[in-house]
Amino acid sequence: MKKHTHWQPHVKAWRESGLSQADYCRQQSLNVKTFSVWVRRSQLKSSMDKNAPLEIIPIQVAPSVPDAPAQACMMLRFPRGEELELSTAVSPRWLAELLQCLS
């Protein structure tokens, strides 16, 4: 069996599981360091695919409550690994325009 055909189903299953890499590997009796290498390879491969569509995950931005603790943040993660942290206080309209410009 080729290594690629062994690891790719695990990478996909891990992404869908919601578990940390360590927890997934523990459950599947996999080596965490080796698994991490294959996750990175998968990310590099997908970031090289220029035709890969952007994936939009719906979020709900609620208005701030006066007595609420410090404002929460949202994290936008892009296919090539870039991350952008924004306050949840940003205008939904502004966020929509930003995402449209980035697509």
N, C-alpha and C positions, 0 to 999 in steps of 0.2 A: 504494500500500500504506500502510495506517495505521501510524504509528510503533509503537503498542502491539502490533500483530500481528507486527512485525519483532523487537521486543526481548524480548517475553515468552518465546518459545521459547529464546532465548539465555540468559535468566536461569535458566530451568528446567534447561537443559543444563549451565550452569556449576555450579549447586548439586549436580547429580549427578556432576560430573566430579572433584570433590576438588581441583581446581586453585585457585590464588589468582586473584583477578579479573584481575590484570595478566597472568598466564600464559595464562589463557583468552582474553583480548582479543588478546594477541600471536598466539596460534594462529589466531584467527578474523579477524584484521585489523580489530579493532573499536577505537574510541576509548575508552580506559579511563575518562575522566571522564564521558562520556555514559553508558557502561554502568553506572557506579556510581550515577548518578542513577536509572536504571531499576531497579536492585536495591533502592535505598531506597524507591522508589515501590511496588514489589512488596511490600516488608516492611510499609509503612504500610497498604496495602490489606488484607493478610492480618491485620494486627493489629486492623483495624476490623471484621473479620468476627467477630461475637460467637459465631457457631455453629461456628467453626473448632475442630476437636477438638485436644486436646493430643496431641503426638506423644511417645511414650516410646521412647527408644533404649536397648536393653539394655546394661548395663555389668556388669563383674565386679569386685567389691571383694575384694581378697586381703588376708589378715592381714599385718601388718608383720613384717619379718624383722629380728632384733636388730641385725645389722651393716649393714643397708641404709642408704643415704644419706637425707637429709632426706625426710620424708613427701611423697608426691605429692598433688596436688590434682585434683579433678574440677570441671568447670564445668557448671552447669545453665543452659541458655539457654531463655527463655520466649518465646512468640509475639510479644509486644509489645516485645521487645528487652532485657528485664531479664536480668541475669546474677547467679548466686549461686555463689560459689566455696566448696567444702567440702573438707575433708581426706578422703582415702580411708580414713582410720582411723575414720570414723563408722560406727556400727552399721548394717548393712543393714536391720534391722528399723526403726530410727529413720528412715532414709532413705525406706523404703516408706511409713511413716506421714506423713512430711512431704509426699511426692508426692501421697498420697491427700488430704491437707488442701488442697493447692494446686489440685487438679483441680476 
